[in-house]
């Protein structure tokens, strides 16, 4: 009796499986999971071939006639189902939700469309889009950690409450983890675009004193312009004084490049850069704008209260 892997290869064709399943070329030992654990196998495959997400059940039903759970390889810049306005979550056996409702948040879908242009710009700049995205995501994740103390931050709390079905206050820490990637996605794309802009790199050089080196100022031109590009003119001084974060590390790589060291802007991996794993910290439940009381639920842009999300799709 042939092994299941060999049987699938013979019936589907090796080249077709390799295109559909990037982990197919990996050795069996790398993809071995416990018997009868397909989700575990996908999780291990995700470590080999990239992030794994749930598919949209409505799209599956439209194509196959059956609304079943599906799992697919999907990078974080391809998580929006544009047809059904959903953010597709990481596939995890312990995750009851498969998607977040993006109705009322058109800026998230718009960011996915914009990313396609940013990725092409990265290729033209001879940068790897994946690394540019990873660096931008690390920068924004760092801001996400600090945002509960930003009195003027209103966009992220509003989005978080909307993806939570109207109010995340009752289970803030869980929604902070589940909803982060969807909530901050527009800013991640905007930051990635800024990091690829040669004019922004010139502002970093000017802030460093150009030919006369100096410490980066709190009111630097680069961070001020970056704050404006993400719709937060007040963010510049906060970002400029976040020493030890991935943004300051990237700025340092740009300065070293101009002084004859380092790699191309947007591709240099520095301490705190795209290799950094940023773990968000819990927000205090006492923060009113984030942990809204249930007697004041958020209203969607289309009017009416948003329904609580269901674990079934």
KOLKOLSE-178761 format. One record per residue (C-alpha): residue in three letters; residue number from 1; z, y, x. Coordinates in Angstrom, 1 decimal. Layout:
BEGIN
aa/i/Z/Y/X
ALA/NUM/Z/Y/X .
...
END
This chain:
BEGIN
aa/i/Z/Y/X
UNK/1/0.0/0.0/0.0 .
UNK/2/-1.0/3.4/1.4 .
UNK/3/1.6/6.0/2.0 .
UNK/4/1.6/8.9/-0.6 .
UNK/5/0.5/11.4/2.0 .
UNK/6/-2.6/9.3/2.9 .
UNK/7/-3.4/8.7/-0.7 .
UNK/8/-3.3/12.4/-1.6 .
UNK/9/-5.5/13.2/1.4 .
UNK/10/-8.1/10.6/0.4 .
UNK/11/-8.2/11.6/-3.3 .
UNK/12/-8.1/15.4/-2.8 .
UNK/13/-9.7/15.9/0.6 .
UNK/14/-7.9/16.8/3.8 .
UNK/15/-9.5/20.2/4.0 .
UNK/16/-8.7/21.2/0.4 .
UNK/17/-5.0/20.2/0.9 .
UNK/18/-4.8/22.1/4.1 .
UNK/19/-6.1/25.2/2.4 .
UNK/20/-3.8/24.9/-0.6 .
UNK/21/-0.7/23.7/1.3 .
UNK/22/-0.3/25.5/4.7 .
UNK/23/2.5/23.1/5.7 .
UNK/24/0.1/20.1/5.3 .
UNK/25/-0.7/20.1/9.0 .
UNK/26/2.9/19.8/10.0 .
UNK/27/4.3/16.5/11.0 .
UNK/28/6.1/14.4/8.4 .
UNK/29/9.3/14.7/10.3 .
UNK/30/9.3/18.5/9.9 .
UNK/31/8.8/18.2/6.1 .
UNK/32/11.2/15.3/5.5 .
UNK/33/13.5/15.8/2.5 .
UNK/34/15.8/13.5/0.6 .
UNK/35/14.1/11.0/-1.7 .
UNK/36/13.3/12.4/-5.1 .
UNK/37/13.9/16.0/-4.0 .
UNK/38/10.6/18.0/-4.4 .
UNK/39/12.4/21.3/-4.4 .
UNK/40/14.0/20.4/-1.1 .
UNK/41/10.7/19.5/0.3 .
UNK/42/9.2/22.9/-0.8 .
UNK/43/12.2/24.7/0.8 .
UNK/44/11.6/22.9/4.1 .
UNK/45/7.9/23.6/3.8 .
UNK/46/8.7/27.2/3.3 .
UNK/47/10.5/27.3/6.7 .
UNK/48/7.4/25.9/8.3 .
UNK/49/4.6/27.7/6.4 .
UNK/50/6.2/30.8/4.9 .
UNK/51/8.1/32.0/1.8 .
UNK/52/7.9/29.9/-1.3 .
UNK/53/8.1/31.4/-4.8 .
UNK/54/8.0/30.3/-8.4 .
UNK/55/4.7/30.7/-10.1 .
UNK/56/4.1/32.6/-13.4 .
UNK/57/4.5/30.1/-16.2 .
UNK/58/2.3/32.3/-18.5 .
UNK/59/-0.5/32.2/-16.0 .
UNK/60/0.0/28.4/-15.6 .
UNK/61/-0.2/27.9/-19.3 .
UNK/62/-3.3/30.1/-19.5 .
UNK/63/-5.1/28.0/-16.9 .
UNK/64/-3.7/24.5/-17.7 .
UNK/65/-2.5/24.7/-21.2 .
UNK/66/1.0/23.7/-20.2 .
UNK/67/3.8/26.2/-19.4 .
UNK/68/5.5/24.1/-16.7 .
UNK/69/7.4/25.2/-13.6 .
UNK/70/5.2/25.7/-10.6 .
UNK/71/6.0/26.5/-7.0 .
UNK/72/3.6/28.1/-4.5 .
UNK/73/3.5/29.7/-1.1 .
UNK/74/3.6/33.5/-1.7 .
UNK/75/4.5/36.2/0.8 .
UNK/76/6.8/39.0/-0.4 .
UNK/77/3.9/41.4/-0.8 .
UNK/78/2.3/39.1/-3.4 .
UNK/79/5.2/38.6/-5.8 .
UNK/80/4.0/40.7/-8.7 .
UNK/81/2.1/39.0/-11.5 .
UNK/82/0.0/42.0/-12.5 .
UNK/83/-1.2/40.4/-15.7 .
UNK/84/2.2/39.7/-17.1 .
UNK/85/4.3/42.3/-15.3 .
UNK/86/6.7/39.9/-13.6 .
UNK/87/8.3/39.7/-10.1 .
UNK/88/8.2/36.1/-9.0 .
UNK/89/11.5/35.1/-7.3 .
UNK/90/12.1/32.8/-4.3 .
UNK/91/12.0/29.2/-5.3 .
UNK/92/15.5/27.8/-4.9 .
UNK/93/17.2/24.9/-6.5 .
UNK/94/20.3/27.0/-7.2 .
UNK/95/18.3/29.9/-8.8 .
UNK/96/18.1/29.7/-12.6 .
UNK/97/15.7/32.7/-12.8 .
UNK/98/12.1/32.3/-12.0 .
UNK/99/11.0/35.9/-12.4 .
UNK/100/12.2/39.5/-13.2 .
UNK/101/10.7/41.6/-15.9 .
UNK/102/8.8/44.6/-14.5 .
UNK/103/7.8/46.2/-17.8 .
UNK/104/8.8/49.8/-17.5 .
UNK/105/8.4/49.7/-13.7 .
UNK/106/4.7/50.3/-13.0 .
UNK/107/5.5/51.7/-9.6 .
UNK/108/6.3/48.1/-8.4 .
UNK/109/2.8/46.8/-9.4 .
UNK/110/1.2/49.9/-8.0 .
UNK/111/2.9/49.2/-4.7 .
UNK/112/1.4/45.7/-4.5 .
UNK/113/-2.1/47.2/-5.0 .
UNK/114/-1.3/49.8/-2.4 .
UNK/115/-0.2/47.1/0.1 .
UNK/116/-3.7/45.7/0.2 .
UNK/117/-4.9/49.0/1.6 .
UNK/118/-2.0/49.3/4.0 .
UNK/119/-2.7/45.7/5.3 .
UNK/120/-6.3/46.7/6.0 .
UNK/121/-5.1/49.8/7.8 .
UNK/122/-2.8/47.6/10.0 .
UNK/123/-5.7/45.4/10.9 .
UNK/124/-7.8/48.4/11.9 .
UNK/125/-4.9/49.6/14.1 .
UNK/126/-4.8/46.1/15.7 .
UNK/127/-1.3/45.5/14.3 .
UNK/128/-0.2/42.3/12.4 .
UNK/129/0.3/43.2/8.8 .
UNK/130/3.1/40.6/8.5 .
UNK/131/5.1/42.2/11.3 .
UNK/132/4.5/45.7/9.9 .
UNK/133/5.8/44.6/6.6 .
UNK/134/8.8/42.8/8.1 .
UNK/135/9.8/46.0/10.0 .
UNK/136/9.4/48.2/7.0 .
UNK/137/11.4/45.7/4.9 .
UNK/138/14.2/45.7/7.5 .
UNK/139/14.3/49.6/7.5 .
UNK/140/14.5/49.7/3.7 .
UNK/141/17.1/46.9/3.6 .
UNK/142/19.3/48.9/5.9 .
UNK/143/19.0/51.9/3.5 .
UNK/144/19.8/49.5/0.6 .
UNK/145/23.1/48.6/2.3 .
UNK/146/24.1/52.3/2.5 .
UNK/147/22.7/53.4/-0.8 .
UNK/148/25.8/53.0/-2.9 .
UNK/149/27.2/56.0/-1.0 .
UNK/150/24.2/58.2/-1.7 .
UNK/151/25.1/60.5/-4.6 .
UNK/152/21.5/61.6/-5.0 .
UNK/153/20.0/58.2/-5.2 .
UNK/154/18.9/57.5/-8.8 .
UNK/155/15.7/55.5/-8.6 .
UNK/156/17.2/52.3/-7.3 .
UNK/157/20.1/52.1/-9.7 .
UNK/158/17.7/52.7/-12.6 .
UNK/159/15.3/50.0/-11.4 .
UNK/160/18.1/47.5/-10.8 .
UNK/161/19.5/47.9/-14.3 .
UNK/162/16.0/47.5/-15.8 .
UNK/163/15.2/44.3/-14.0 .
UNK/164/18.6/43.0/-15.0 .
UNK/165/17.7/43.4/-18.7 .
UNK/166/19.2/46.8/-19.3 .
UNK/167/22.6/46.6/-17.5 .
UNK/168/23.6/45.0/-14.2 .
UNK/169/27.1/46.3/-14.2 .
UNK/170/28.7/43.1/-15.5 .
UNK/171/27.4/41.1/-12.6 .
UNK/172/26.4/43.7/-10.0 .
UNK/173/26.8/41.7/-6.9 .
UNK/174/24.5/38.9/-8.2 .
UNK/175/21.8/41.3/-9.4 .
UNK/176/22.1/43.2/-6.1 .
UNK/177/20.9/40.0/-4.3 .
UNK/178/18.5/38.8/-6.9 .
UNK/179/16.8/42.1/-7.6 .
UNK/180/16.7/43.7/-4.2 .
UNK/181/13.2/42.8/-3.1 .
UNK/182/11.6/43.9/-6.4 .
UNK/183/13.7/47.1/-6.6 .
UNK/184/12.9/48.4/-3.1 .
UNK/185/9.3/47.1/-2.9 .
UNK/186/7.6/50.5/-3.5 .
UNK/187/9.7/52.0/-0.6 .
UNK/188/8.9/49.1/1.7 .
UNK/189/5.1/49.7/1.2 .
UNK/190/5.5/53.5/1.7 .
UNK/191/7.5/53.0/4.9 .
UNK/192/5.0/50.5/6.2 .
UNK/193/2.2/53.0/5.6 .
UNK/194/4.2/55.7/7.4 .
UNK/195/4.8/53.5/10.5 .
UNK/196/1.1/53.0/10.9 .
UNK/197/0.3/56.7/10.7 .
UNK/198/-0.5/58.1/14.2 .
UNK/199/0.6/61.6/12.9 .
UNK/200/4.1/60.2/12.2 .
UNK/201/4.3/58.7/15.7 .
UNK/202/3.4/62.2/17.0 .
UNK/203/6.4/63.6/15.1 .
UNK/204/8.7/61.0/16.8 .
UNK/205/7.4/62.2/20.1 .
UNK/206/8.0/65.8/19.3 .
UNK/207/11.5/65.0/18.1 .
UNK/208/12.3/63.3/21.4 .
UNK/209/11.4/66.5/23.3 .
UNK/210/8.0/65.3/24.4 .
UNK/211/7.8/66.0/28.1 .
UNK/212/11.4/67.2/28.1 .
UNK/213/13.5/64.2/26.9 .
UNK/214/16.4/64.9/24.6 .
UNK/215/18.5/63.1/22.0 .
UNK/216/16.9/62.6/18.7 .
UNK/217/18.1/65.4/16.4 .
UNK/218/19.7/64.9/12.9 .
UNK/219/17.1/67.3/11.4 .
UNK/220/14.1/65.7/13.1 .
UNK/221/10.6/66.2/11.7 .
UNK/222/9.8/62.5/11.6 .
UNK/223/12.8/61.4/9.4 .
UNK/224/12.4/64.5/7.2 .
UNK/225/8.7/63.6/6.6 .
UNK/226/9.6/60.0/6.0 .
UNK/227/12.2/60.9/3.4 .
UNK/228/9.6/63.0/1.6 .
UNK/229/7.1/60.1/1.7 .
UNK/230/9.6/57.8/-0.1 .
UNK/231/10.4/60.5/-2.7 .
UNK/232/13.8/61.4/-1.2 .
UNK/233/13.6/64.8/0.6 .
UNK/234/17.4/64.6/1.3 .
UNK/235/17.1/61.2/3.1 .
UNK/236/16.0/62.6/6.5 .
UNK/237/19.3/63.5/8.1 .
UNK/238/20.9/60.2/6.9 .
UNK/239/18.1/58.1/8.4 .
UNK/240/18.1/60.1/11.6 .
UNK/241/21.8/59.5/12.2 .
UNK/242/21.8/55.8/11.5 .
UNK/243/22.1/54.8/15.1 .
UNK/244/21.6/51.1/15.7 .
UNK/245/19.4/50.6/12.7 .
UNK/246/15.8/49.3/12.8 .
UNK/247/14.2/52.7/12.2 .
UNK/248/15.9/54.3/15.3 .
UNK/249/14.9/51.2/17.3 .
UNK/250/11.3/51.6/16.3 .
UNK/251/11.4/55.3/17.1 .
UNK/252/12.7/54.3/20.6 .
UNK/253/9.7/52.0/21.0 .
UNK/254/7.3/54.8/20.2 .
UNK/255/8.9/57.1/22.7 .
UNK/256/8.8/54.4/25.4 .
UNK/257/5.2/53.8/24.7 .
UNK/258/4.4/57.4/25.3 .
UNK/259/6.3/57.2/28.5 .
UNK/260/4.3/54.3/29.7 .
UNK/261/6.2/51.3/28.4 .
UNK/262/6.3/49.1/25.3 .
UNK/263/3.6/48.0/22.9 .
UNK/264/1.4/49.5/20.1 .
UNK/265/3.3/51.4/17.5 .
UNK/266/4.2/49.3/14.5 .
UNK/267/4.0/46.0/16.4 .
UNK/268/6.7/46.3/19.0 .
UNK/269/9.7/44.0/18.3 .
UNK/270/12.8/45.9/19.4 .
UNK/271/16.4/45.3/18.9 .
UNK/272/17.0/46.0/15.3 .
UNK/273/13.3/45.9/14.5 .
UNK/274/11.3/43.3/12.7 .
UNK/275/13.3/40.5/14.2 .
UNK/276/16.5/41.8/12.6 .
UNK/277/18.0/40.0/9.6 .
UNK/278/19.7/42.5/7.4 .
UNK/279/22.3/41.1/5.1 .
UNK/280/23.1/43.4/2.2 .
UNK/281/26.7/44.2/1.6 .
UNK/282/28.4/44.2/-1.9 .
UNK/283/28.4/47.5/-3.6 .
UNK/284/31.8/48.6/-5.0 .
UNK/285/32.0/48.1/-8.7 .
UNK/286/33.6/51.5/-9.0 .
UNK/287/30.3/53.3/-8.2 .
UNK/288/29.3/54.6/-11.6 .
UNK/289/25.6/55.0/-11.0 .
UNK/290/25.2/51.4/-9.8 .
UNK/291/27.8/49.6/-11.9 .
UNK/292/27.1/51.1/-15.2 .
UNK/293/29.5/50.2/-18.0 .
UNK/294/28.1/48.1/-20.8 .
UNK/295/28.7/50.8/-23.4 .
UNK/296/26.0/52.9/-21.6 .
UNK/297/23.1/50.4/-21.1 .
UNK/298/19.9/51.6/-19.6 .
UNK/299/16.9/52.2/-21.7 .
UNK/300/13.4/51.2/-20.8 .
UNK/301/10.6/53.6/-20.5 .
UNK/302/9.0/52.2/-23.7 .
UNK/303/12.2/53.0/-25.6 .
UNK/304/14.9/50.7/-27.0 .
UNK/305/17.4/48.6/-25.2 .
UNK/306/16.1/45.9/-22.8 .
UNK/307/17.1/42.3/-23.6 .
UNK/308/19.2/40.3/-21.2 .
UNK/309/17.0/38.0/-19.1 .
UNK/310/16.8/34.3/-20.0 .
UNK/311/17.0/31.5/-17.5 .
UNK/312/14.0/29.9/-19.2 .
UNK/313/10.5/31.4/-18.7 .
END
